[in-house]
Amino acid sequence: MTKHMTGTREEWLAARLELLDAEKELTRRSDELALRRQELPWVRIDKEYRFGTDEGSASLADLFRGRSQLLVYHFMFGPDYTAGCPSCSAIADGFNGFAVHLANHDVALAAVSRAPLAKLQAYKRRMGWTFPWASSHGSDFNRDFNVQFTEQQQREGGIEYNYRRESQWQLRGEQGPVAEIAAMTGTDAATYTRERPGVSAFALEDGAVYHTYSAYARGLDGLWGMYQWLDRAPRGRNETDVWWRRHDEYDKR
């Protein structure tokens, strides 16, 4: 016997129609927020960044691949990692399918990580991905876009992530979800959390690159295709402890 509330079809329909009004309001509000994102002022980028790519050394403008817009996913894969972050990997599992559709809308998609290119290429082969993935190893790109921090910042409470300053790093023992996820990348919790996820948008106009938008943390939920499906499932996201797994690891549990 289910413990969830049950009812008749008529009761379900009445509740569903009430929910539909709320869903429509959320859709309208989401449309308004999308316009506000597009209305943010553009900030010209004059700093020169170099990236390692499958095609060789590239500039930020090169990552546009002939398009006028670029979306960068800041993928957590630091130089000390032996594998990519499992939650970033779950998000990236959707990139192959829609990258071509973005390109047909004049938008290039690229993941960027600090690990050396050879590490990224090996992991990309393991995961069966084909989307562009650039290495920012040796550049200030990740630091400038607030997705990479130093041990000193971590120790002194100098990390500003998701538009707020974090408190000092406190070692919380060897156990816990963060430590477990860190172990999945071959690192400890402190090293793992010095990298952070995010998305940044750029525009290319008259040869100049402009930064137009960035989001972090829960601001990435909408990009996580799996979440959109789970939010419509009877029990929702059903998250308990560390539930992220790479797609090639589910049969190893």
Contacts in CASP RR format, 6 or more apart in sequence:
PFRMAT RR
TARGET T0000
AUTHOR 0000-0000-0000
METHOD contacts of the structure
MODEL  1
MTKHMTGTREEWLAARLELLDAEKELTRRSDELALRRQELPWVRIDKEYR
FGTDEGSASLADLFRGRSQLLVYHFMFGPDYTAGCPSCSAIADGFNGFAV
HLANHDVALAAVSRAPLAKLQAYKRRMGWTFPWASSHGSDFNRDFNVQFT
EQQQREGGIEYNYRRESQWQLRGEQGPVAEIAAMTGTDAATYTRERPGVS
AFALEDGAVYHTYSAYARGLDGLWGMYQWLDRAPRGRNETDVWWRRHDEY
DKR
4 234 0 8 1.000
37 213 0 8 1.000
38 212 0 8 1.000
40 212 0 8 1.000
40 213 0 8 1.000
42 203 0 8 1.000
42 210 0 8 1.000
42 211 0 8 1.000
42 212 0 8 1.000
43 210 0 8 1.000
43 211 0 8 1.000
43 212 0 8 1.000
44 208 0 8 1.000
44 209 0 8 1.000
44 210 0 8 1.000
45 60 0 8 1.000
45 202 0 8 1.000
45 208 0 8 1.000
45 209 0 8 1.000
45 210 0 8 1.000
45 211 0 8 1.000
47 140 0 8 1.000
47 144 0 8 1.000
48 59 0 8 1.000
49 59 0 8 1.000
49 60 0 8 1.000
49 136 0 8 1.000
49 139 0 8 1.000
49 140 0 8 1.000
49 141 0 8 1.000
50 57 0 8 1.000
50 58 0 8 1.000
50 59 0 8 1.000
50 139 0 8 1.000
51 57 0 8 1.000
51 58 0 8 1.000
51 59 0 8 1.000
51 60 0 8 1.000
51 62 0 8 1.000
51 63 0 8 1.000
51 112 0 8 1.000
51 134 0 8 1.000
51 135 0 8 1.000
51 136 0 8 1.000
51 139 0 8 1.000
51 141 0 8 1.000
52 58 0 8 1.000
52 117 0 8 1.000
52 134 0 8 1.000
52 135 0 8 1.000
52 136 0 8 1.000
52 137 0 8 1.000
53 62 0 8 1.000
53 63 0 8 1.000
53 117 0 8 1.000
53 132 0 8 1.000
53 134 0 8 1.000
53 135 0 8 1.000
54 117 0 8 1.000
54 121 0 8 1.000
54 132 0 8 1.000
58 134 0 8 1.000
60 70 0 8 1.000
60 141 0 8 1.000
60 202 0 8 1.000
60 209 0 8 1.000
61 204 0 8 1.000
61 207 0 8 1.000
61 209 0 8 1.000
63 70 0 8 1.000
63 72 0 8 1.000
63 108 0 8 1.000
63 110 0 8 1.000
63 112 0 8 1.000
63 132 0 8 1.000
63 134 0 8 1.000
64 70 0 8 1.000
64 108 0 8 1.000
64 202 0 8 1.000
64 204 0 8 1.000
64 209 0 8 1.000
65 103 0 8 1.000
65 108 0 8 1.000
65 132 0 8 1.000
66 108 0 8 1.000
67 103 0 8 1.000
67 106 0 8 1.000
67 107 0 8 1.000
67 108 0 8 1.000
67 204 0 8 1.000
68 106 0 8 1.000
68 203 0 8 1.000
68 204 0 8 1.000
68 205 0 8 1.000
69 106 0 8 1.000
69 107 0 8 1.000
69 108 0 8 1.000
69 201 0 8 1.000
69 202 0 8 1.000
69 203 0 8 1.000
69 204 0 8 1.000
70 107 0 8 1.000
70 108 0 8 1.000
70 109 0 8 1.000
70 110 0 8 1.000
70 201 0 8 1.000
70 202 0 8 1.000
70 203 0 8 1.000
70 204 0 8 1.000
71 102 0 8 1.000
71 107 0 8 1.000
71 108 0 8 1.000
71 109 0 8 1.000
71 110 0 8 1.000
71 199 0 8 1.000
71 200 0 8 1.000
71 201 0 8 1.000
71 202 0 8 1.000
72 110 0 8 1.000
72 111 0 8 1.000
72 112 0 8 1.000
72 199 0 8 1.000
72 200 0 8 1.000
72 201 0 8 1.000
72 202 0 8 1.000
73 88 0 8 1.000
73 91 0 8 1.000
73 92 0 8 1.000
73 95 0 8 1.000
73 109 0 8 1.000
73 110 0 8 1.000
73 111 0 8 1.000
73 112 0 8 1.000
73 197 0 8 1.000
73 198 0 8 1.000
73 199 0 8 1.000
73 223 0 8 1.000
74 111 0 8 1.000
74 112 0 8 1.000
74 113 0 8 1.000
74 142 0 8 1.000
74 145 0 8 1.000
74 147 0 8 1.000
74 196 0 8 1.000
74 197 0 8 1.000
74 198 0 8 1.000
74 199 0 8 1.000
74 200 0 8 1.000
75 84 0 8 1.000
75 85 0 8 1.000
75 88 0 8 1.000
75 92 0 8 1.000
75 111 0 8 1.000
75 112 0 8 1.000
75 113 0 8 1.000
75 133 0 8 1.000
75 197 0 8 1.000
76 84 0 8 1.000
76 85 0 8 1.000
76 87 0 8 1.000
76 88 0 8 1.000
76 113 0 8 1.000
76 147 0 8 1.000
76 185 0 8 1.000
76 192 0 8 1.000
76 195 0 8 1.000
76 196 0 8 1.000
76 197 0 8 1.000
77 83 0 8 1.000
77 84 0 8 1.000
77 85 0 8 1.000
77 88 0 8 1.000
77 113 0 8 1.000
77 114 0 8 1.000
77 115 0 8 1.000
77 119 0 8 1.000
77 120 0 8 1.000
77 123 0 8 1.000
77 185 0 8 1.000
77 195 0 8 1.000
78 113 0 8 1.000
78 114 0 8 1.000
78 115 0 8 1.000
78 148 0 8 1.000
78 195 0 8 1.000
79 114 0 8 1.000
79 115 0 8 1.000
79 116 0 8 1.000
79 119 0 8 1.000
79 137 0 8 1.000
80 186 0 8 1.000
80 187 0 8 1.000
80 191 0 8 1.000
81 115 0 8 1.000
81 119 0 8 1.000
81 185 0 8 1.000
81 186 0 8 1.000
81 187 0 8 1.000
81 192 0 8 1.000
81 195 0 8 1.000
82 185 0 8 1.000
82 186 0 8 1.000
82 187 0 8 1.000
83 123 0 8 1.000
83 184 0 8 1.000
83 185 0 8 1.000
83 186 0 8 1.000
83 246 0 8 1.000
84 113 0 8 1.000
84 115 0 8 1.000
84 123 0 8 1.000
84 185 0 8 1.000
85 181 0 8 1.000
85 184 0 8 1.000
85 185 0 8 1.000
85 192 0 8 1.000
85 195 0 8 1.000
85 197 0 8 1.000
86 181 0 8 1.000
86 184 0 8 1.000
86 185 0 8 1.000
86 244 0 8 1.000
86 245 0 8 1.000
86 246 0 8 1.000
87 181 0 8 1.000
87 197 0 8 1.000
87 244 0 8 1.000
88 197 0 8 1.000
89 127 0 8 1.000
89 244 0 8 1.000
89 246 0 8 1.000
89 247 0 8 1.000
90 224 0 8 1.000
90 226 0 8 1.000
90 244 0 8 1.000
90 246 0 8 1.000
90 247 0 8 1.000
91 197 0 8 1.000
91 220 0 8 1.000
91 223 0 8 1.000
91 224 0 8 1.000
91 225 0 8 1.000
92 111 0 8 1.000
92 127 0 8 1.000
92 129 0 8 1.000
92 131 0 8 1.000
93 127 0 8 1.000
93 129 0 8 1.000
93 226 0 8 1.000
93 247 0 8 1.000
94 225 0 8 1.000
95 109 0 8 1.000
95 111 0 8 1.000
95 129 0 8 1.000
95 131 0 8 1.000
96 128 0 8 1.000
96 129 0 8 1.000
96 130 0 8 1.000
96 131 0 8 1.000
98 109 0 8 1.000
99 109 0 8 1.000
99 130 0 8 1.000
99 131 0 8 1.000
99 132 0 8 1.000
102 108 0 8 1.000
102 109 0 8 1.000
103 109 0 8 1.000
108 132 0 8 1.000
109 131 0 8 1.000
109 132 0 8 1.000
110 131 0 8 1.000
110 132 0 8 1.000
110 133 0 8 1.000
110 134 0 8 1.000
111 131 0 8 1.000
111 132 0 8 1.000
111 133 0 8 1.000
111 134 0 8 1.000
112 133 0 8 1.000
112 134 0 8 1.000
112 135 0 8 1.000
112 136 0 8 1.000
112 141 0 8 1.000
112 142 0 8 1.000
113 120 0 8 1.000
113 133 0 8 1.000
113 134 0 8 1.000
113 135 0 8 1.000
113 136 0 8 1.000
113 142 0 8 1.000
114 135 0 8 1.000
114 136 0 8 1.000
114 137 0 8 1.000
114 138 0 8 1.000
114 142 0 8 1.000
114 148 0 8 1.000
114 195 0 8 1.000
115 135 0 8 1.000
115 137 0 8 1.000
116 135 0 8 1.000
116 137 0 8 1.000
117 134 0 8 1.000
117 135 0 8 1.000
117 137 0 8 1.000
120 133 0 8 1.000
120 135 0 8 1.000
121 133 0 8 1.000
124 130 0 8 1.000
124 133 0 8 1.000
126 248 0 8 1.000
127 246 0 8 1.000
127 247 0 8 1.000
127 248 0 8 1.000
136 142 0 8 1.000
142 148 0 8 1.000
142 195 0 8 1.000
143 149 0 8 1.000
145 200 0 8 1.000
145 211 0 8 1.000
145 214 0 8 1.000
146 160 0 8 1.000
146 161 0 8 1.000
146 196 0 8 1.000
146 214 0 8 1.000
146 216 0 8 1.000
147 161 0 8 1.000
147 195 0 8 1.000
147 196 0 8 1.000
147 197 0 8 1.000
147 198 0 8 1.000
147 216 0 8 1.000
148 194 0 8 1.000
148 195 0 8 1.000
148 196 0 8 1.000
149 158 0 8 1.000
149 159 0 8 1.000
149 161 0 8 1.000
149 194 0 8 1.000
149 196 0 8 1.000
150 194 0 8 1.000
151 190 0 8 1.000
151 194 0 8 1.000
153 159 0 8 1.000
154 168 0 8 1.000
154 169 0 8 1.000
154 190 0 8 1.000
154 193 0 8 1.000
154 194 0 8 1.000
155 168 0 8 1.000
155 169 0 8 1.000
156 168 0 8 1.000
157 165 0 8 1.000
157 166 0 8 1.000
157 167 0 8 1.000
157 168 0 8 1.000
157 169 0 8 1.000
158 165 0 8 1.000
158 166 0 8 1.000
159 165 0 8 1.000
159 166 0 8 1.000
160 166 0 8 1.000
161 196 0 8 1.000
161 216 0 8 1.000
161 217 0 8 1.000
162 216 0 8 1.000
162 217 0 8 1.000
163 216 0 8 1.000
169 190 0 8 1.000
169 193 0 8 1.000
171 189 0 8 1.000
171 190 0 8 1.000
172 178 0 8 1.000
172 179 0 8 1.000
172 189 0 8 1.000
173 179 0 8 1.000
177 241 0 8 1.000
177 242 0 8 1.000
178 189 0 8 1.000
178 192 0 8 1.000
178 193 0 8 1.000
179 188 0 8 1.000
179 189 0 8 1.000
180 241 0 8 1.000
180 242 0 8 1.000
181 192 0 8 1.000
181 242 0 8 1.000
181 244 0 8 1.000
182 188 0 8 1.000
182 189 0 8 1.000
182 191 0 8 1.000
182 192 0 8 1.000
182 193 0 8 1.000
185 192 0 8 1.000
196 216 0 8 1.000
197 216 0 8 1.000
197 217 0 8 1.000
197 220 0 8 1.000
198 214 0 8 1.000
198 215 0 8 1.000
198 216 0 8 1.000
198 217 0 8 1.000
198 220 0 8 1.000
199 214 0 8 1.000
199 215 0 8 1.000
199 216 0 8 1.000
199 220 0 8 1.000
199 223 0 8 1.000
200 211 0 8 1.000
200 213 0 8 1.000
200 214 0 8 1.000
201 211 0 8 1.000
201 212 0 8 1.000
201 213 0 8 1.000
201 214 0 8 1.000
202 209 0 8 1.000
202 210 0 8 1.000
202 211 0 8 1.000
202 212 0 8 1.000
203 209 0 8 1.000
203 210 0 8 1.000
203 212 0 8 1.000
204 210 0 8 1.000
221 227 0 8 1.000
222 228 0 8 1.000
227 237 0 8 1.000
230 236 0 8 1.000
230 237 0 8 1.000
230 238 0 8 1.000
231 237 0 8 1.000
245 253 0 8 1.000
END
